Amino acid sequence: MRRLLLLVTAFCATLGLLGLGTVAAQATSGAHFMNDTSATVTDAGALSVFIDEAGVGNATVVYTLAWTGTAHYGCINGGGKHPRAANKATSSTGGTSTASESPINGRVKATVPVPGTPPPPPSGFSCPSGQTLVLADVSYSVTLTDTTNNNVSTTLTASRTFFTFKK
């Protein structure tokens, strides 16, 4: 048993001297998203993504965020009520953006605002005189990809209601 242990130790030391032990370590990325990686909707209805990824090494990490969003807009009167009119509109859009983050001790923890959100109201949609256009609700779906380490998150979702239209 001792002889086998000495033989294995000598073999591992030889690999290390030849530089072969480090090749395997560099070829396998340990990058993984932590459970608190998430998407949220800000007070203004924009999408924001919190990235928490470990095992990325110490080089800058490039992320791609591919998202889709749906927003509902409507009109409210001076009393804060939605008239029983059909002046509601839905807007959907999507996009892709990138972000570069510098890890600390092999881990990235960063909040990334997503440009182009919230989806704008549909073209030509406006409220009658005396009423105000409001964002009623918004929902997003986003895929976060660490393009440096080829690591893809699960689909993140976020939604928020700002104003409820009663029928």
Secondary structure, 3 states (H helix, E strand, C coil): CHHHHHHHHHHHHHHHHHCHHHHHHHHCCCCEECCCCEEEECCCCCEEEEEEEECCCCCCEEEEEEEEEEEEEEEECCCCCCCCCCCEEEEEEEEEEEEEECCECCEEEEEEECCCCCCCCCCCCCCCCCCEEEEEEEEEEEEEEECCCCEECCCEEEEEECCCCCC
